[in-house]
Amino acid sequence: MRLKVSRSRANGCVMSSPSKSYTHRAMTLALLAEGTSVLRRPLMGEDTLATLEAVRAFGASVAGQDDLEITGGRLRCPDNVIDARNSGTTIRLMAGVASLLPCITVLTGDQSVRRRPMQPLIEALCSLGVRCESTRGNGLAPLAVRGPNAGARTGIRGDVSSQFISSLLISSAVKEVDTDIVLTAPLKSRPYVDITREMMRRFGAEFMETAEGFHVPGGQRYRPQDYTIPGDFSSAAFPLAAGALTGEVTVGNLDPSDAQGDRAFLDILKAMGAQVEWRGTDLRCACAGLHGTDIDLGDAPDLFPMVAVLCACAEGRSRIHNAAHVRLKESDRIAATAAFLKEMGADIEETPDGCVVRGGRPLKGTTVDSRNDHRILMAAAVAAMVADGETIISDGQCHRISYPGFVQDMRSLGAVMEMIP
């Protein structure tokens, strides 16, 4: 299916989609906690469903639909291969879980996941005494992992994916020995590690920062929790951007003090001149004349496609930088974003770690290759709302990976969107 979008305006209010990052971590920690956890309002997107299937495969029992009851604490060797589908977070977090077991676990995913780097995590686990191998010998999935994880010290790059760090932190807490994790390159996407710390604390475990990286005491035990997943700032960026460009949109159930790095989208909107206002847990964004600015996305890489669209629609020159790691996501998001915006008539130039945009040119409808990347699809759909004519976007249902209600929410706000063959 493809998504057809026409010029339209967005006005009204929608509830935020549940956070993907918090849902992944809550499911993983519930697997490791001894007892039954209740997860309220979890995101049931394709990525988090892959994590939920893996949680079952590692021995947890799962009940419920709207709210989930996960009974964990007794890991077992999976009967089959762990399929992470399109989810890099799933394969990386579950590789850490697999390292705790004295059996071979094979983890793989779809074509996108099998292109995403895994070598830093492979090397870090091997340094801890785990047998971890790329089955193709190229540092990519599929992976074969065999524990036990009994090492006390390892090193890992911090500038490829923070998911590697989160995997090591979560799994190290339940080992018998303490673990020191040494960062051999600066940490990018720091807020995602902050979320991991918040969630580990909520489930009863802790780690400390050191001059070299992190220290995780061993022998800790995760405790089951009754936890409500917060709203997702990454997904909220799309309706909020539609409000900034075309009308006035309020997204409800967002926490102003949340640790999510993509909360930085508010600061970006304000810096570009949009009208942004908190009303309790409701966030309102209204159309205003946007102007170009300088934007560092080192800690919020998932915002890149949507921010680039805003820059294309703003008057003046914008520079997005410190986002080289965006090239290692479901697609090369710098290249993919530049490609569809150029097709729409924008003046955008790729740089190694971002792009330069000379905004203010009128956009026109076109055919967009989303590269089966949910964030490319949704950013292109918002851009199409201010473009002349119709825009047809490939892989129209890939938004279900992270924001299953995207099309429904946008249509409720007035966007002219429909699925076509």
N, C-alpha and C positions, 0 to 999 in steps of 0.2 A: 504494500500500500504506500501511497504518496500523500503528502500533506499539501493542499492548495490553500494559499493565503492571499487575500486581497486587501487593498488599502482600507483601513478602518480605525476606529477610536476605541480606547479602553477607559471605561468609567465604572466605578463600583467597588465592591469589597469581596475578597475571597479569604478563606482560611489558609494558613500556611500548610504546606505539605510537611509530614514528619521528616526529621533529619536522617539522612542516609548514614552519615558518619556515626552518629550516636546509636542508630539501630544496629549497624555491624558490630560495634563494640559491646553493646548490651547483650546481643545474642551470644557472642563469643565468651563473655564473662559468665553468663548464665550457664553455659556448657561446663565451665570449670568450677562453678560454685557448687557446694555440697548442699543440695536441697532444691526446692521449687521457687523459681523467680517468676514474677508476673510482669510482663512488659506491656504497658498500655500505649495505645496509639502508635504501634511500630509502623515504619514504612514497609509496605508489601510490594516493593518494586522488584524488577527482575534481578538486580544485583543483590539485594538483601534476601530474596528468596533463595538465591544460590548459597548464601551463608547459612540460612536456616536448614537447607538440605544437608549441608556439611555438618552442622551441629547434630542433626539426627544420626548421620553416618558415624560420628565419633561417640555415640552412645547415649545422647540425651533423649528424653521423651518430650514430645511437643504436643500441646493441646490448645484448642481455641482458634479463633479467626481474627476478630477485631482486636481482642487482647490475647496475648500468648502466655501460656504457662509452660515454662521450660524447666524440667527437672534434670539437673546435671550432677557432676562430682565424681562420676565413674567412667573414665575414658576407656574406650575399647578400640581395637584395631578395626578400621572400616572394612566392610565386606567387598567393596568395589572401589573403583577410581573416584576421587573427589573431583567433580566438574564445577569449576568456578564460573562457567559461562563467560560473561563479558566483564566479570568483576575482578579487577586487580587487587582490591582490598581483601576479597575473599581468599584468593590463593595465597596472599602474603600472610594474613593472620592465621590461616589454617596450616600453613607450613610450620609456623611456630608451635601450634598445637600438636602437629604430627611429630615434632622433634621430641616430645615428652614420652613417646611410646616406643617400646623395644621391638617394633615390627616395621615392615616396609609399607609406607603410604604413598600412593601415586596421585599427584595433583596435576590437573590440566585445565584448559578452558577453551574458549572459542579462538578464532584466528587472531583477533585483536589481543587477547591475553597472551597468546603464544608468541607475540611480537614484543611484549613489554619486558624490560630488563629485570632479571632475577639474580644475576651473578653476585651483586653485593650481599644479598641475603644468603645465597649458597655458601659463600666464603665465610660469612660470620657464623653460620651454624656449624660448618666444618671445624672452625676454630674451637667450638664448644664440645667437640667430640662426636658430633652428629654426622652420620653418613648422608650427605645431601648432594644429589647429582642432577644435572640436566640430562635427560635421557638422550638428547641429540648432541650433547657435548658442546653446546653453543651459548650456555649461560641463560637460556630461555626455557619456559615450560614446554613440555611436561617435566615435572620434577619427581624424583624418587627420594623419599625422606625416611631415614631410619634412626631412631634414638637408641639409647636414652641420651638426653641432653644433660651432661654432667660437668661441663667445663665451667671455669670461673672467670674467664676474661676473653673478650673478643673485640674486634674493631670493625667499623662499618662506615661507609661514606654517608654523610647526611644530606648531600645535595642531589641525590637521584630520586628518592621517594621516602617521605616520612613514614610510609606504611611499613617499611623494613624495621624502623626503630620501634614502632608500636607493637609489631609482632614479637620482637625480642623482649620488650618490657613486659607485656602481658604474660608470655610463657615463662619468663625467668622467675616470676614471683612464686611459682609453685614448685620450683626445683628445691632439692635439699640444700644446695650450696648457694652462697651469694654470687652475684654476677656483676662484673664491671663491663660496661659497654663504652668503648672508646670511639669517639667520632673522629674519623680520619679526614673529613672535609666538613665545612660549615653546614649547619642544619638549615634546610629550607622548609617552608610550610610549617613553621613552628607551632601555629595554633592547633594543628591536628595532634601533635604530641601533647599539648595542653589538654585537649579533650580526652586523650588516653589516660592521662594522670587523673583528671576529674572522675572518669568512670572507674578506674582502678580503686581510687579512694572510696567511691560510693559502694563498691563491692568488697571493701575491707582490706585492700592491699596498698602498698606504697613503694615509691622509689625516690632516690635523692639525686640531685644534680651534683656533679663533681667538676673539677677543672678540666678533666678529659672528656666528660660526657655524662654518664649516668651510672649509679650504683643501685642494684636491686637486691634487697635482702632475700635470702632463700627461706624456705619453710613456711611461707605465708599461706593462708587459706582464704579463698574467696567465699563470701557469704551471700546467700540468695537475697534478692531485693524485689520490692514492689516499686516499679519505676515507670514514669510516664515520659515518653520520647518527646523532646522539645521540637518546635518548628524549625524548618530548614532555611537558612539565609541564602544558600546557594540556589535553591529553587525559587525562593521569593524574589530573587533578582530579576527574573523574567517578567512577571506582572508589574513589578515596581518600575522597571525600565519602560514598559509599555505606557505606564502612567506618565513618566517623565517626558516621553516623546509625543504622546497623543491626547492625554486627558488627565484623569485623576483616579488613582487606585489606592486602596487601603488593603494591606495584608494583615490578618489577625493572628493572634497566638504566637507572637515572637517575643523573645526575652531580651530586653535591652542590655542585660549584663552577660549574655551568653558568651562562651569562649570561642565560638566558631569564627575562624579567620575571615569567612566571607561576609561577616558583619561589616567589614571594611567597605562593602558596596555603598553603605550609607554615606561614608566620608567621601567616596568618589562622586556620588550624586551631588552632594553639597558643593564639593570643589568645582564641579562643572556648572553649577548654578541652578540645579533643580530645587524645588520646594519640598523639603523633607521634614516630617513632624511626627514625634511619638505622641500617642494618646493611650497611656497605659501600656498594654501589650499589643496595641494596634499601631502599625506603621503606615503613614500616609505619604504618598509621593505624587506631586502635581506637575503638569507641564509648565515649562518655563524656557526662556531662551538659553540654550546650553552653549558653553564655550570650552575650547580645548584646554588641556592641562597636562602635567607630567604625572604619570601613574606608575608606582612600584607595586608589582603583583607577586613579589617574592613569597609572601605568606598567604596569598589567596589566588592560586593559579587557576582554579576552576572558573573564576570570573572572566577570564581573558576574552572568550568570544563575545559575551554580552557587553563588556566594557568597550571593545573595539567597535561594536555597532554604535554605541552612544557617541564615541569619538567621531565616527563617520558622519553623524547627524549634527554635531556641534560645530559652531563657527570657529575657525582658526586651527592651529597646529596642536596635535597631541602626540605624546610619546609614551608608549607602554613598554616597560623594561623589567629586568630581573625575573624573567619568566621562561628561561630556556627549558626548564623541566616540563613545560606545557607540551613540548614536542614529543614527550614520552607517554602521553595519555592514550585514550582509546584511538585517537588519530594524532597526527602532528597538528595540533590545534592552531598553531601560528599559521602554518601553510594553508590549512583548511579554511580558516577565517578570512585570511587575505584573499583567497581564491573566490569565495562567494561574494565578498564585498566588492572586489574588482568587477565581477560580472554584473553587479548591481549598479556600477558606475562610480564607486567611491575611489578616492585617491589614497591608496594605502600601500606602504612599502614594508616588506619584511625586514627585520634585523635578526641577528643571531639569537637575541633574548627577548624579542617582542616585535614591535612595529612602530612606524611613524605614520600618522594619519593627518591629512590636510582636509578638514571637515567642511561641511556646508554644501557639497554637491548634491543635487537631487538624485534620489535612488530610483531605479526602475525595476520592474518585475522581471524575473528570469527563471531559469532552471538551476537548482542548487543540488550539488552532490553532498549530502550530509556525512558521507563516509561511515554511515551507521554509528555516528557519534551523537549521543543524546544532547549534549550541550551545543554542538554545531546546529543541530536541527532546531532547537528552541531559540537560539540567538537569531538564526536566519528567519524564523517565523516572526519574531518581533520586528526585525528590519523590514520584512515584507509589509508590515502594517503601515509603514510610512513611504512605501514605494509605489510608483505609478504602475497600474496594471496588475496582473496576477503573477504569483511566484509559486512554482511547483518544487517541492523539496522531497528528495528520495528518502527511503527508509522511514516513512512517516510515523511509524509506531515505536521507534527506538526511544522516544521520551519515556516509555514505560520502565526503562532501566532505573531512572532516578526520580521521576516525577510523573507517576501514572495518570494523575488528573490534569495534566497540563492543558490539553486541548479543551476539555470540559470547562476548566477554570477560565481560560482565555475567552471562550465563547460566551460564558456568563457575563464577562465584562464588556462584551460587544465586538470582540474580534471576529472577523469573517474568515473562518477556517473550516475546512472539511477534508475528510479522507476520500481519496479517489484511487481507483485501481492503478 
